[in-house]
Amino acid sequence: MRHITKSIIIFSFTVFSLSTYAQSAKQAKGYKTSALDNSAWNCSEWISVANAPVVTERINDNSRSADGANWFKNTVKNDKKVKTALWMTTGLGVYDLYVNGTPIGKEILKPGFTHYAKTKRSFTYDVSDAFKKDAGAENSLSVQVTPGWWADKIITPGNNNGMIGKKCAFRGVLKLIFTDGTTKLYGTDTNNWKAGIAGKVKHAAIFDGEIFDDRETAGYDTSVALTTPEVNKEFNGVILPSQGAEVYFREDLALKPTRAYIWDGIEGKSDKEYGKVVITKEYSDGDIITLMPHQTLVVDFGQNCAAVPSFVFQAEKGAQIHCEPAELLNDGNGAYSRGMDGPEGSVHRLNLRTPNTGMMLDYIFGNNKPVCFQPRNTFYGYRFISIVATEKVTFKSIRSIPITSITKDMEIGNITTGNESINRLISNTQWGQRSNYLSIPTDCPQRNERLGWTADTQVFAETGTFFANTQNFFHKWMGDMRDTQSPQGGFPGVAPFGQYCSDESMRLGWADAGVIVPYTVWKQFGNVDIINENWTSMEKFINHANETRYTHNLLFEENKGSQWADWLSYEPLETCSGKSRDKNGTLPEAEEYWNYLSAAYWLMDAEMMRDMAKATSRDTKKYELMMQEARSYILDNFLTTDGKFKLDILNTMQTPALFALKNKLIKGKAREEMITRLRENFKAHGDCLQTGFLGTSILMPTLTENGMIDVAYNLLFQRKNPSWLYSIDNGATTIWERWNSYMIENGMGPKGMNSFNHYAYGCVCEWIWETAAGISADPAKPGFKHIIMSPVPDKRLGYINAQYKSAAGTIKSSWKYKGNKWIWKFTIPKGATASVTIPGSKETKEYKAGTYTVVANM
């Protein structure tokens, strides 16, 4: 997209106060607080709209969730004067709460993504500020529930008869604390509550998007006749308080357009090209945009992310806009050969996989007054939006509001360098984390997927801990992992249960997230709670891996006969490209490669289990023996005595050697010869990496630990395909799924699976933090109580400034060059210590808390 963004006009629209134009929106009140005692649920029941529409047809890619929003209403009359009102709530679907018509709480997309059958999260709010407290006063409680997370494709596999979740439902308990100290509970039931399909939201789902009709009355004021609800018995799992991974709008990161234009008509169309849009007007700073029915408005926010569009606009009653988000624009005169799906300058949506039925936003105007609107029942992944209208529409403000579970207060790390390309890489990684840490660690926020892929999660977990405090986020997600664990102990490829790969487990590199993530969170933050919470499930998994030697064929029933392995690598035997198969099925050498990688993870998992056992005063001998057994198994079955792989094709690849070196499988001359072969491999590939998800996750630290820091830095600064900077040169503002998701010279990468916001390869920032800046946690004293500070600089970075609010306190590391001198200033927080190694020195010194400056000749 570089050829597009070169001509971007930077400007900002005049932002009108939302309250000035809001015709019915009210400031949210109430704040999230501790849950009521679990016994309070006993006075409530799940309720649903009796005549709610239900999807019954067989599900395919273009299936949509049921229309309509489910509304539940009740009026509570105070027996006495009220001091405090607490409302504990949960839902089957995405829900919003109102007290006397006032929205409650800042959290959105409640109750979040969990295992559909096993766990729902509850949100308890102190609603006293919205409550009428006088004795005899009446208070209206109302709730909107739409299908997301429940009666939705995101949890429903293809070919299922109807959605897994049939009807949306709500359950809640209101606790009133009276001024005399007495209390009373009011639970959802079919006697006092009313329910019906009503309100302004006509359709909403995670993949589908949202349809909002402002001609309708708000659901909490609806005149539609609500009827007696029915008891919903679909969910029989547990309800747990939400204590992490809540979702929020990040208003502080609101994005204004960097470019906006209207196009009308197409020129240059041919048999092999869609042509190019005719731009009739570009908008500058302060302009109000007027869109006519025959025109298309395209807005570029300059940043790809998970978000929703937010408008202040005006049109006649009944006028409608149709908004389509997209990650990039069509180019190259819309050439079919470039994978384009429309004329140059229009939005490209083919990579969303359901461009004609999903990821859309429709708004119908209720009157000819300025109004503000942004959807609340879904989210999108985009940089661009395209808007058409049925009548004249005037836009006074357009913004993109990021949605994430990473709040501003959670962001604890900041790192910048003297190289703008590397700074862009860091920014892309951070935006990828914000976009994909959304209730769960998703793979991507844009297409019909948005699932908790476990390899993506584990390869990025440590990187993410430097940018944000992810403790509570992963406490929640590990509950999803436990819910999705197989009876045999296998962890899944997707957690929680989602529409893809819902019945598989023990896929190497994916299943291991069940051990790697708790270990990483413990190592980085020093809290053993995540170990203790997950010990039983981790032990069950590692025992299963140990008993089967993590062997592919022995786990066939669980892994369904396939492995993703080093996903999307450029190497032989890669799975996605089909290199691991022929007409007869899986190649024997691919299976041996998988068994080698599985054994490498078995060894790594056992080592992590040993460290976690020690940290929690458990017996470590079992895992020390397991490590020895795994090591012997690998050496006996996959490597020769001179350090070569018995399967010769593995000697031509980067990833097998990286795992051998990381696990310290070979020593002496054999190790040196493997390092030499690996160096030659990089050189033969033009100093480019060839690794995929798994190999890239260990690539840079392994090279560094084995004397190949020069190779590592060359890879960091490489601009050819494949490399990190290649995507930046091609217009990336987030991390891509593929090394070649888009190519200026060729256009789009493979259309069947191509995401432009897929954070896994951002794991390189772990190395930037730990090696370039020199800030690492010591597993012997986790939570940065003891810091490993061993920066390795490179003049191509110019300088580095890193500040990290660790569990032990703020750590700083800043270095720069001044002539031939390298000047490093670092800070160790109070109560912590550090092992410090100066670049080029083999001597390590111990430092206490304080700020120090080191000057070295370089």
C-alpha positions in Angstrom: 0.0 0.0 0.0 3.0 2.3 0.0 2.1 3.7 -3.4 -1.3 4.7 -1.9 -0.1 6.2 1.4 2.6 8.3 -0.2 -0.1 10.8 -1.4 -2.0 10.8 1.9 -3.2 14.3 3.0 -2.9 14.6 6.8 -5.8 16.5 8.4 -8.3 16.2 11.2 -12.0 16.7 11.1 -13.6 19.3 13.3 -14.7 17.2 16.2 -18.1 18.2 17.6 -19.0 17.5 21.2 -20.9 14.2 21.2 -23.2 15.4 23.9 -24.2 18.4 21.7 -25.5 16.1 19.0 -26.7 13.1 21.0 -30.4 12.8 20.8 -30.9 10.0 23.2 -27.4 8.9 24.4 -26.7 9.2 28.1 -23.5 9.1 30.0 -23.0 5.7 31.5 -23.3 5.4 35.2 -22.4 2.6 37.7 -19.1 1.0 38.2 -17.9 -2.6 38.2 -17.6 -4.0 41.7 -17.2 -7.3 43.5 -19.7 -10.0 42.8 -22.4 -10.8 45.2 -22.2 -14.1 47.1 -22.6 -17.0 44.7 -25.7 -18.1 46.6 -27.5 -15.0 45.4 -28.0 -16.7 42.0 -30.4 -19.1 43.7 -33.2 -16.5 43.6 -32.8 -16.0 39.8 -33.3 -18.0 36.6 -32.2 -17.6 33.0 -35.0 -16.0 31.0 -35.5 -15.7 27.2 -37.9 -14.0 24.9 -40.6 -16.6 24.3 -41.1 -15.9 20.6 -37.5 -15.0 19.8 -36.4 -16.0 16.3 -34.1 -19.0 16.1 -31.8 -20.0 13.3 -32.5 -23.6 12.3 -30.9 -24.1 8.9 -27.6 -25.8 8.3 -24.8 -23.3 9.0 -22.5 -22.2 6.2 -20.0 -19.3 5.6 -22.8 -17.0 4.7 -25.3 -17.9 7.4 -26.3 -15.0 9.7 -27.5 -14.9 13.3 -31.2 -14.3 14.0 -32.5 -10.8 13.6 -33.6 -8.5 16.4 -32.5 -7.5 19.8 -33.9 -9.2 22.9 -35.1 -6.8 25.6 -35.9 -7.7 29.2 -37.6 -5.2 31.6 -38.7 -5.1 35.2 -39.9 -2.4 37.6 -38.7 -2.6 41.2 -40.5 -0.6 43.9 -38.4 0.3 46.9 -39.8 -1.2 50.2 -37.7 1.3 52.1 -35.2 4.1 51.4 -32.2 2.6 49.5 -28.6 3.3 50.5 -26.9 1.1 47.9 -28.0 -0.8 44.8 -25.9 -3.7 43.4 -26.8 -5.5 40.2 -25.1 -8.9 39.4 -25.7 -9.8 35.8 -24.8 -12.2 33.0 -26.1 -13.2 29.6 -26.2 -15.6 26.8 -25.2 -13.2 24.0 -23.8 -9.7 24.1 -25.7 -7.6 26.7 -26.0 -4.0 27.8 -27.7 -2.8 31.0 -29.9 0.2 31.8 -31.3 1.6 35.0 -34.1 4.2 34.4 -32.9 4.4 30.8 -29.3 5.2 31.9 -26.6 2.9 30.5 -24.6 1.0 33.2 -20.9 0.4 33.2 -18.0 1.1 30.8 -17.4 -2.5 29.8 -18.7 -3.6 26.4 -19.4 -6.9 24.6 -20.3 -8.5 28.0 -20.0 -11.2 29.1 -17.1 -11.9 26.7 -15.9 -15.0 24.9 -15.9 -18.2 27.0 -16.6 -21.9 26.5 -20.2 -21.8 25.4 -21.3 -24.8 27.5 -19.1 -24.6 30.6 -18.5 -21.0 31.8 -20.2 -17.6 31.7 -18.8 -14.5 33.3 -20.8 -12.2 35.5 -20.5 -8.5 35.8 -21.6 -6.8 39.0 -22.3 -3.1 39.1 -22.9 -0.5 41.8 -25.9 1.2 40.2 -26.7 3.5 43.1 -26.0 6.7 41.1 -28.7 5.7 38.6 -31.2 4.5 41.2 -34.1 6.4 42.7 -33.6 5.8 46.4 -36.7 7.1 48.2 -39.1 4.6 49.8 -41.8 3.8 47.4 -39.8 5.0 44.3 -40.0 2.8 41.2 -36.9 1.9 39.2 -36.9 0.5 35.7 -34.3 -2.2 35.0 -33.8 -3.1 31.3 -31.4 -5.2 29.4 -30.6 -5.6 25.7 -29.1 -8.9 24.5 -27.9 -9.7 21.0 -26.6 -13.0 19.7 -22.8 -12.4 19.9 -20.7 -15.1 21.7 -23.8 -17.3 21.9 -26.4 -17.6 19.1 -23.6 -16.8 16.7 -21.3 -18.4 14.1 -18.2 -17.7 16.2 -19.0 -20.7 18.3 -20.9 -22.7 15.7 -19.0 -25.1 13.3 -20.0 -25.2 9.7 -22.8 -27.7 8.8 -24.2 -27.6 12.3 -28.0 -27.6 12.3 -28.7 -24.1 13.5 -26.5 -22.1 15.9 -25.2 -23.9 19.0 -26.9 -21.2 21.1 -30.5 -21.1 20.2 -32.0 -18.1 22.1 -30.4 -15.2 23.8 -31.0 -15.1 27.6 -30.4 -12.9 30.6 -29.9 -13.6 34.3 -29.4 -11.2 37.1 -29.8 -10.4 40.8 -30.4 -6.9 42.2 -29.4 -6.4 45.8 -30.8 -3.4 47.6 -29.2 -2.3 50.8 -31.6 -0.1 52.7 -30.6 2.7 55.0 -31.7 0.7 58.0 -29.1 -2.0 57.2 -31.6 -4.6 55.9 -31.2 -6.1 52.4 -33.4 -7.6 49.7 -32.6 -9.6 46.5 -34.6 -9.4 43.3 -33.8 -12.1 40.8 -34.8 -12.6 37.2 -38.0 -14.7 36.9 -41.0 -15.1 34.7 -43.4 -13.5 37.1 -42.0 -10.0 37.4 -40.0 -9.6 34.2 -41.3 -8.9 30.7 -39.4 -9.6 27.4 -39.7 -9.1 23.7 -37.9 -8.3 20.5 -37.7 -4.5 20.4 -35.5 -1.4 20.2 -33.2 0.2 17.6 -30.9 -2.7 16.9 -32.4 -4.8 14.2 -29.5 -7.2 13.8 -26.2 -7.7 15.5 -23.5 -10.5 15.7 -19.8 -10.7 16.0 -19.2 -11.7 12.3 -22.3 -10.1 10.8 -21.9 -6.5 12.1 -24.8 -4.4 13.1 -28.0 -2.9 11.7 -29.4 0.1 13.7 -32.7 1.8 13.0 -32.9 5.1 14.8 -36.6 5.5 13.8 -37.5 3.0 16.5 -38.0 3.8 20.1 -35.1 2.9 22.5 -35.7 -0.6 24.0 -35.9 0.7 27.5 -38.7 3.1 26.4 -40.3 0.7 23.9 -44.0 0.8 23.3 -43.9 -2.7 21.8 -45.9 -5.0 24.0 -43.5 -7.1 26.0 -44.7 -10.5 27.1 -44.0 -13.0 29.8 -40.5 -14.5 29.2 -39.7 -18.2 29.3 -37.1 -20.0 31.4 -34.0 -20.8 29.3 -32.4 -24.1 30.1 -29.7 -24.1 27.4 -26.8 -23.3 29.7 -25.9 -25.6 32.5 -22.4 -24.5 33.3 -20.9 -22.3 36.0 -21.1 -18.6 36.4 -17.9 -17.0 37.5 -17.2 -13.3 38.2 -15.4 -11.4 35.5 -11.9 -10.7 36.8 -9.9 -10.1 33.7 -10.1 -9.7 29.9 -13.1 -7.2 30.1 -13.5 -5.3 26.8 -13.5 -1.5 26.5 -13.6 1.3 24.0 -10.2 3.1 24.0 -11.5 6.7 23.5 -8.0 7.9 24.3 -6.7 6.2 21.1 -9.6 7.5 18.9 -8.4 7.8 15.3 -9.3 10.7 13.0 -9.2 10.3 9.3 -5.8 10.8 7.6 -7.5 10.9 4.2 -11.1 11.0 3.0 -12.5 11.2 -0.6 -15.6 10.7 -2.5 -15.6 8.7 -5.7 -18.3 8.6 -8.4 -17.8 6.4 -11.4 -15.0 4.1 -12.7 -12.5 4.6 -15.5 -10.1 2.2 -17.3 -12.1 -0.9 -16.8 -11.2 -3.9 -19.0 -11.7 -7.6 -19.3 -8.9 -8.2 -16.8 -9.2 -5.1 -14.6 -11.9 -3.5 -12.5 -10.5 -0.1 -13.4 -9.9 2.9 -11.1 -12.4 5.0 -9.2 -13.0 8.6 -10.2 -12.3 10.7 -7.2 -14.5 13.8 -7.3 -13.5 15.5 -4.0 -10.8 15.2 -1.4 -11.6 16.6 2.0 -9.3 18.9 4.0 -9.0 19.9 7.6 -12.3 21.2 9.0 -14.5 20.3 6.0 -17.9 18.9 6.5 -18.5 15.9 4.2 -21.7 15.7 2.1 -22.4 12.3 0.6 -25.0 11.9 -2.1 -26.8 8.6 -3.1 -24.8 7.9 -6.2 -21.4 8.5 -4.5 -19.1 6.4 -2.3 -17.1 7.9 0.6 -13.8 6.2 1.5 -12.1 7.1 4.8 -8.5 6.1 5.7 -7.8 6.2 9.5 -4.1 5.5 8.9 -4.1 2.6 11.4 -5.4 -0.9 11.2 -7.0 -2.1 14.4 -10.0 -3.7 16.1 -12.5 -0.9 16.3 -15.9 0.5 15.5 -16.6 3.6 13.4 -18.1 6.6 15.3 -20.1 9.2 13.5 -21.7 12.6 14.1 -24.0 12.9 11.1 -27.4 14.1 9.8 -29.9 13.1 7.2 -33.6 13.0 6.6 -35.7 10.4 8.4 -35.5 7.0 6.7 -32.2 7.8 5.0 -29.7 4.9 5.3 -26.0 4.5 5.2 -24.2 1.2 4.5 -20.6 1.0 5.8 -18.1 -1.6 4.8 -14.8 -1.8 6.8 -11.6 -3.1 5.1 -7.9 -3.5 5.8 -6.7 -2.2 2.6 -7.6 -0.6 -0.8 -7.7 -2.1 -4.2 -4.8 -0.9 -6.5 -3.1 -1.6 -9.8 -6.2 -0.5 -11.8 -8.0 -3.3 -10.0 -6.1 -6.0 -11.9 -7.6 -9.5 -11.4 -4.0 -10.9 -11.5 -3.2 -8.9 -8.4 -6.0 -10.5 -6.5 -8.1 -7.3 -6.4 -11.9 -7.4 -5.9 -12.8 -4.0 -7.2 -11.5 -0.8 -8.9 -8.4 0.9 -7.6 -9.3 3.2 -4.8 -12.2 1.2 -3.5 -12.0 -0.9 -0.4 -10.8 -4.5 -0.7 -12.8 -7.0 1.3 -12.1 -10.4 -0.3 -9.7 -11.4 2.6 -12.6 -11.2 5.0 -14.0 -14.4 3.4 -17.6 -13.3 3.7 -17.4 -9.9 2.1 -21.0 -9.8 0.9 -22.7 -11.1 4.1 -20.5 -10.1 7.0 -18.6 -7.4 8.7 -21.0 -4.6 7.7 -22.7 -1.7 9.4 -26.1 -0.2 8.5 -27.7 2.9 10.0 -31.2 4.3 9.3 -31.8 7.9 10.4 -34.7 8.7 12.7 -35.0 12.4 12.1 -33.2 15.3 10.4 -31.1 16.4 13.4 -27.4 15.8 14.1 -26.9 12.6 15.9 -23.9 10.6 17.2 -23.7 6.8 16.8 -21.2 4.0 17.2 -22.2 0.3 17.3 -21.9 -1.5 20.6 -22.8 -5.1 19.8 -20.0 -6.1 17.5 -16.5 -5.1 16.4 -14.5 -4.9 13.2 -10.9 -5.1 12.0 -10.1 -2.3 9.6 -8.1 0.7 8.5 -10.5 1.9 5.9 -14.3 2.3 5.6 -16.4 2.7 2.6 -19.8 4.3 2.9 -22.8 4.7 0.5 -26.1 6.3 1.3 -29.7 6.2 0.0 -30.2 9.9 0.6 -28.0 12.9 1.2 -26.0 12.5 4.4 -23.9 15.2 6.1 -20.9 14.0 8.2 -19.7 16.4 10.9 -17.3 14.0 12.5 -15.9 10.5 11.7 -13.7 8.6 14.0 -12.5 5.1 14.6 -12.7 3.9 18.2 -10.3 1.0 19.1 -11.8 -1.9 21.1 -9.5 -4.0 23.3 -9.0 -5.7 26.6 -5.8 -3.7 27.0 -6.7 -0.6 28.9 -4.6 2.5 29.2 -3.7 1.7 32.8 -2.5 -1.8 31.7 0.1 -0.4 29.3 3.4 -0.7 31.2 6.2 -0.7 28.6 7.5 1.9 26.2 10.5 1.4 23.9 11.8 3.6 21.1 14.9 3.5 18.9 16.7 5.8 16.6 15.5 3.8 13.6 12.0 4.8 12.3 11.4 1.5 10.6 12.1 -0.4 13.9 9.8 2.1 15.7 7.1 1.3 13.1 7.7 -2.4 13.8 7.2 -1.8 17.5 4.1 0.2 16.9 2.7 -2.4 14.6 3.3 -5.0 17.3 1.6 -3.0 20.0 -1.4 -2.2 17.8 -1.6 -5.9 17.0 -1.7 -6.8 20.7 -4.4 -4.2 21.4 -6.4 -5.5 18.5 -6.1 -9.2 19.3 -6.2 -9.2 23.1 -10.0 -8.8 23.0 -11.7 -11.0 25.7 -9.4 -13.7 24.5 -6.1 -13.7 22.6 -7.5 -13.9 19.1 -5.7 -14.6 15.9 -7.1 -11.7 14.0 -10.0 -9.2 14.5 -11.3 -8.8 11.0 -12.4 -11.9 9.2 -14.9 -14.7 10.1 -12.5 -16.2 12.7 -11.4 -14.1 15.7 -10.6 -17.2 17.7 -8.2 -18.1 20.5 -5.6 -19.9 18.5 -3.2 -21.3 21.0 0.1 -21.1 19.1 -0.4 -17.5 18.2 -1.0 -17.0 21.9 2.1 -18.8 23.2 4.6 -17.4 20.7 3.6 -13.8 21.6 2.9 -14.2 25.3 6.2 -13.0 26.6 6.3 -10.1 24.1 2.9 -9.0 25.3 4.0 -8.9 28.9 6.4 -6.0 28.1 3.8 -3.8 26.6 0.9 -4.6 29.0 0.2 -6.1 32.4 -1.5 -9.3 31.1 -1.8 -11.2 34.4 -5.6 -11.0 34.8 -6.1 -11.3 31.0 -4.3 -14.7 31.0 -5.9 -15.9 34.3 -9.2 -15.6 32.5 -8.0 -17.2 29.3 -6.4 -20.2 31.0 -9.8 -20.9 32.4 -10.9 -21.1 28.8 -8.0 -23.5 28.1 -9.0 -25.7 31.0 -12.6 -25.7 29.8 -11.5 -26.9 26.4 -8.9 -29.5 27.5 -9.6 -33.0 26.3 -10.4 -35.8 28.7 -7.0 -37.4 28.0 -5.3 -34.1 28.9 -4.6 -32.6 25.5 -4.9 -28.9 25.2 -6.7 -27.6 22.1 -5.7 -25.6 19.1 -8.4 -23.1 19.8 -9.6 -21.9 23.2 -12.4 -21.4 24.1 -14.3 -23.8 21.8 -14.9 -22.0 18.5 -16.1 -22.6 15.0 -12.8 -24.1 13.7 -10.9 -27.1 15.1 -13.4 -27.6 17.9 -12.7 -31.3 18.5 -8.9 -31.5 18.1 -6.0 -31.4 20.6 -2.3 -32.3 21.0 -1.2 -30.3 17.9 2.5 -29.5 18.6 3.2 -25.9 19.4 -0.4 -25.2 19.9 -1.3 -27.5 22.8 1.9 -26.4 24.6 0.4 -23.0 25.2 -1.2 -24.7 28.2 2.2 -24.8 29.9 4.0 -22.0 28.2 1.5 -19.2 29.0 1.3 -19.9 32.8 5.1 -20.2 32.9 5.5 -16.9 31.0 3.0 -15.0 33.2 4.7 -16.4 36.3 8.2 -15.6 35.1 7.4 -12.1 34.1 5.1 -11.1 37.0 6.2 -13.3 39.8 2.8 -14.4 41.0 2.4 -18.2 41.5 -1.4 -18.1 41.5 -1.5 -18.9 37.8 0.6 -21.9 38.4 -1.5 -23.2 41.2 -4.8 -22.6 39.3 -3.5 -24.6 36.4 -1.3 -27.2 37.9 -3.7 -30.1 37.7 -4.4 -29.4 34.0 -0.8 -28.8 33.1 0.2 -32.0 34.9 -2.5 -33.9 33.1 -1.2 -32.5 29.8 2.5 -33.2 30.4 1.8 -36.7 31.6 -0.1 -37.4 28.4 2.7 -36.0 26.3 5.2 -38.0 28.3 3.3 -41.3 28.0 2.9 -41.0 24.3 6.3 -39.3 23.6 4.1 -36.7 22.0 4.2 -39.0 18.9 1.9 -38.1 16.1 0.5 -41.5 15.3 -0.1 -42.4 18.9 -2.2 -39.2 19.2 -4.0 -39.6 15.9 -7.5 -39.7 17.4 -6.8 -36.4 19.1 -4.8 -34.5 16.5 -7.1 -35.8 13.7 -4.1 -36.9 11.6 -2.6 -33.5 11.0 -0.2 -31.0 12.4 0.2 -27.3 11.7 3.8 -27.4 12.8 6.0 -24.4 11.7 2.9 -22.7 10.2 3.4 -20.5 7.1 7.2 -21.0 7.0 9.1 -20.8 3.7 10.7 -24.2 4.4 10.2 -27.7 3.0 7.4 -29.8 4.7 5.3 -26.7 5.6 1.7 -27.7 6.2 -0.4 -24.9 4.9 1.3 -24.8 1.4 0.7 -28.6 1.0 4.4 -29.5 1.1 3.8 -32.0 3.9 1.5 -34.2 1.7 1.3 -35.9 -1.6 -1.5 -37.8 -3.4 -1.1 -40.6 -0.9 -1.4 -38.4 2.2 1.1 -37.2 4.8 4.7 -37.6 3.7 6.7 -39.9 6.0 9.4 -37.3 6.3 6.8 -34.7 7.4 5.6 -37.0 10.1 9.2 -37.5 11.3 9.7 -33.7 11.3 6.5 -33.3 13.4 7.7 -36.0 15.9 11.0 -34.2 16.2 9.3 -30.8 16.9 6.9 -32.5 19.3 9.7 -34.0 21.2 11.5 -30.6 21.4 8.3 -29.1 22.9 8.0 -32.1 25.3 11.5 -31.3 26.5 10.8 -27.5 26.8 7.5 -28.2 28.6 9.2 -30.5 31.1 11.8 -27.9 31.9 9.1 -25.2 32.5 7.2 -27.7 34.7 10.3 -28.3 36.7 10.8 -24.5 37.3 7.2 -24.0 38.2 7.2 -27.0 40.5 10.2 -25.5 42.3 8.5 -22.1 42.6 5.5 -23.7 44.3 7.4 -26.2 46.5 6.4 -29.2 44.5 8.6 -32.2 43.7 10.9 -31.4 40.8 12.5 -34.9 40.4 9.7 -36.1 38.1 10.3 -33.3 35.6 14.1 -33.6 35.8 13.8 -37.3 34.9 11.3 -36.3 32.1 13.8 -33.8 30.7 16.5 -36.5 30.6 14.1 -38.9 29.0 13.0 -36.4 26.3 16.6 -35.4 25.6 17.7 -39.0 25.2 14.7 -39.7 23.0 15.5 -36.8 20.6 19.2 -37.7 20.4 18.5 -41.4 19.8 15.8 -40.9 17.2 16.6 -37.8 15.3 20.2 -36.8 15.5 23.5 -38.5 14.7 26.5 -38.4 16.9 28.1 -35.7 14.8 25.1 -33.4 15.3 23.4 -33.9 12.0 19.7 -34.8 11.6 19.1 -38.4 10.5 16.5 -37.2 8.1 18.6 -35.3 5.7 16.0 -32.7 4.6 16.0 -31.3 8.1 19.6 -30.4 7.6 18.5 -28.0 4.9 16.1 -26.1 7.1 16.4 -23.4 9.8 13.7 -24.4 12.3 15.0 -27.9 13.2 18.5 -26.5 13.9 17.0 -23.6 16.0 15.1 -26.0 18.2 18.2 -28.2 18.6 20.3 -25.2 19.6 17.7 -23.8 21.9 17.4 -27.1 23.8 21.2 -27.5 23.9 21.0 -30.9 22.4 24.5 -31.0 21.0 27.8 -29.7 22.2 31.4 -29.1 21.1 32.3 -29.6 17.5 28.9 -30.9 16.6 27.3 -27.7 17.8 29.8 -25.5 16.0 29.2 -27.4 12.8 25.4 -27.0 13.2 25.9 -23.2 13.7 28.1 -23.1 10.6 25.4 -24.9 8.6 22.8 -22.5 9.9 24.8 -19.5 9.0 25.3 -20.9 5.5 21.5 -21.5 5.3 20.7 -17.9 6.0 23.3 -16.8 3.5 21.9 -19.1 0.8 18.5 -17.5 1.3 19.9 -14.0 0.8 20.2 -13.3 4.6 16.5 -13.9 5.1 14.7 -16.0 7.6 12.6 -19.0 6.4 10.8 -19.7 9.6 7.1 -19.8 10.4 5.1 -19.3 13.6 7.1 -21.8 15.7 10.5 -21.2 14.4 10.2 -17.4 14.5 9.2 -17.5 18.1 12.6 -18.8 19.1 14.7 -17.5 16.2 16.3 -14.3 17.5 17.1 -15.4 21.1 18.5 -18.7 19.9 20.7 -17.0 17.3 21.9 -14.6 20.0 22.6 -17.3 22.6 24.7 -19.2 20.0 27.0 -16.5 18.8 25.0 -15.3 15.8 24.0 -11.8 17.0 25.2 -10.5 13.6 22.7 -12.8 11.8 20.0 -11.7 14.2 20.5 -8.0 13.6 20.8 -8.6 9.8 17.4 -10.3 10.0 15.9 -7.5 12.0 17.0 -4.9 9.3 16.4 -7.1 6.3 13.9 -5.6 3.9 13.5 -8.4 1.4 10.7 -11.0 1.5 10.5 -12.6 4.0 11.3 -10.1 6.7 9.7 -7.8 9.2 10.5 -4.6 7.4 9.2 -6.0 4.1 5.7 -5.6 5.4 6.4 -2.1 6.6 7.8 -1.1 3.2 4.5 -2.5 1.8 2.4 -0.4 4.0 1.8 -2.4 7.1 0.5 -0.7 10.3 0.0 -3.9 12.1 1.8 -7.3 12.0 0.6 -9.5 9.1 -0.4 -13.2 9.1 1.9 -14.0 6.2 5.3 -12.7 5.4 3.9 -11.8 1.9 0.3 -10.9 2.7 0.6 -8.0 0.2 3.3 -7.2 -2.3 3.6 -4.0 -4.1 4.9 -5.7 -7.2 2.4 -8.6 -7.2 -0.6 -7.5 -5.1 -2.5 -9.7 -2.6 -1.1 -12.9 -1.1 -3.3 -16.1 -1.0 -6.9 -14.9 -0.8 -8.3 -17.9 1.2 -6.3 -17.0 4.4 -4.8 -13.6 4.5 -4.9 -11.3 7.5 -3.3 -7.9 7.9 -3.6 -7.9 11.7 -2.2 -11.1 13.0 0.2 -10.5 15.8 2.3 -13.7 16.1 5.3 -12.5 14.2 5.5 -9.4 16.5 7.3 -11.8 18.9 10.5 -10.2 17.6 9.8 -7.4 20.0 10.5 -9.8 22.9 14.1 -9.9 21.5 14.2 -6.1 21.1 13.3 -5.7 24.8 15.5 -8.5 26.1 18.5 -8.2 23.9 18.6 -4.8 22.2 17.5 -3.0 25.4 18.8 -5.7 27.7 15.9 -6.2 30.1 15.1 -9.9 31.0 13.5 -11.6 33.9 15.4 -14.3 35.8 13.2 -17.5 36.3 15.2 -18.1 39.5 13.7 -14.9 40.9 10.7 -14.2 38.8 8.8 -10.9 38.5 12.1 -9.0 37.8 13.2 -9.3 41.4 16.5 -10.2 39.8 17.1 -8.7 36.3 19.3 -10.0 33.6 20.7 -6.9 31.9 22.9 -7.7 28.9 22.2 -5.3 26.1 23.7 -6.0 22.7 23.6 -2.8 20.7 23.9 -2.2 16.9 24.7 1.2 15.4 21.9 0.7 12.9 19.4 1.2 15.8 21.0 4.6 16.5 19.8 4.6 20.1 17.3 2.9 22.4 15.1 4.2 25.2 13.2 1.5 27.1 11.1 1.9 30.3 9.3 -1.0 31.8 7.0 -0.9 34.9 7.8 -4.4 36.0 6.3 -6.1 39.0 9.4 -5.1 40.9 9.3 -1.5 39.9 10.3 0.7 36.9 13.3 -0.6 35.0 15.0 1.7 32.5 17.6 1.1 29.8 18.8 3.7 27.5 21.9 3.7 25.2 23.3 5.7 22.4 26.5 6.2 20.5 28.7 9.3 20.7 31.6 9.0 18.3 33.3 5.7 19.2 31.8 5.6 22.6 28.7 3.7 23.6 26.9 5.3 26.6 24.4 3.2 28.5 22.3 4.5 31.4 20.1 2.0 33.3 17.9 1.9 36.4 17.3 -1.0 38.7 14.2 -0.5 40.9 14.3 -0.5 44.7 14.4 -3.9 46.1 15.6 -5.6 43.0 19.1 -6.6 41.8 20.6 -7.2 38.4 23.3 -9.3 36.7 24.9 -6.8 34.3 27.0 -7.7 31.3 28.7 -5.0 29.2 28.6 -5.7 25.4 31.7 -7.6 24.3 32.6 -8.6 27.9 32.4 -12.1 29.3 32.3 -10.8 32.8 29.0 -10.4 34.6 28.7 -8.1 37.7 26.0 -7.9 40.3 24.3 -4.5 40.8 21.9 -3.3 43.5 19.1 -0.8 43.0 20.0 2.5 41.6 20.8 4.4 38.4 24.1 3.8 36.6 25.9 5.0 33.6 28.4 2.9 31.7 30.7 4.2 28.9 32.5 1.8 26.6 34.6 2.0 23.5 32.8 0.3 20.6 
